[in-house]
Amino acid sequence: MKFYNRENELAELKRIQRLSFEENSRLTVITGRRRIGKTSLIMKAVDEMPTVYLFMKLLSVVSLSPSFRAL
């Protein structure tokens, strides 16, 4: 996937990342519609820095029910 016109977003993520190392840890949440390049943006931003990356998926209550029954 090509990386288009995300210089401002990339700069902001790099700024937050720098502050995390210089001051206090930060939690950054990136949301948006499917298939618009959120993961590519994150991977490009953390390319050369140690980072924790968590992927969350929103599921409906119906699809969660079998998972909870298994517990």
C-alpha positions as CSV (number, residue, x, y, z in Angstrom):
1,M,0.0,0.0,0.0
2,K,1.3,3.4,-0.9
3,F,1.6,6.1,1.7
4,Y,-0.1,9.4,0.6
5,N,-0.5,12.8,2.2
6,R,0.0,11.8,5.8
7,E,2.8,14.1,6.7
8,N,0.8,16.1,9.3
9,E,-0.5,12.9,11.0
10,L,3.0,11.3,10.9
11,A,4.6,14.4,12.4
12,E,2.0,14.5,15.2
13,L,2.6,10.8,16.0
14,K,6.3,11.4,16.1
15,R,5.8,14.4,18.4
16,I,3.7,12.3,20.8
17,Q,6.3,9.6,20.6
18,R,9.1,12.0,21.5
19,L,7.2,13.4,24.4
20,S,6.6,9.8,25.7
21,F,10.3,9.3,25.9
22,E,11.2,12.7,27.2
23,E,8.4,13.3,29.7
24,N,5.6,10.8,30.6
25,S,4.2,7.9,28.8
26,R,1.3,8.5,26.4
27,L,-1.6,6.5,25.1
28,T,-2.6,7.4,21.6
29,V,-5.9,6.1,20.1
30,I,-6.3,6.2,16.3
31,T,-9.8,5.6,15.0
32,G,-11.4,5.8,11.6
33,R,-13.2,4.0,8.9
34,R,-11.9,0.6,7.6
35,R,-9.2,0.5,5.0
36,I,-8.0,4.1,5.1
37,G,-4.4,3.4,6.2
38,K,-4.5,3.6,10.0
39,T,-2.2,0.6,10.4
40,S,0.2,1.8,7.7
41,L,0.4,5.2,9.4
42,I,1.1,3.6,12.8
43,M,3.8,1.2,11.3
44,K,5.4,4.1,9.5
45,A,5.5,6.2,12.7
46,V,7.0,3.5,14.9
47,D,9.4,2.3,12.2
48,E,12.6,2.9,14.2
49,M,11.4,3.3,17.8
50,P,10.5,0.7,20.5
51,T,6.7,0.8,20.7
52,V,3.7,-1.1,22.1
53,Y,1.0,-1.5,19.5
54,L,-2.4,-2.9,20.4
55,F,-5.0,-3.7,17.8
56,M,-8.6,-3.6,19.0
57,K,-11.6,-4.9,17.0
58,L,-15.1,-3.8,17.7
59,L,-17.5,-6.8,17.7
60,S,-21.2,-6.9,18.1
61,V,-22.8,-8.4,21.2
62,V,-24.1,-11.3,19.1
63,S,-20.6,-12.3,18.0
64,L,-19.2,-11.8,21.5
65,S,-21.8,-14.1,23.2
66,P,-20.1,-17.4,22.2
67,S,-16.8,-16.2,23.4
68,F,-18.2,-15.3,26.8
69,R,-20.0,-18.6,27.1
70,A,-16.7,-20.4,26.6
71,L,-15.4,-18.7,29.7
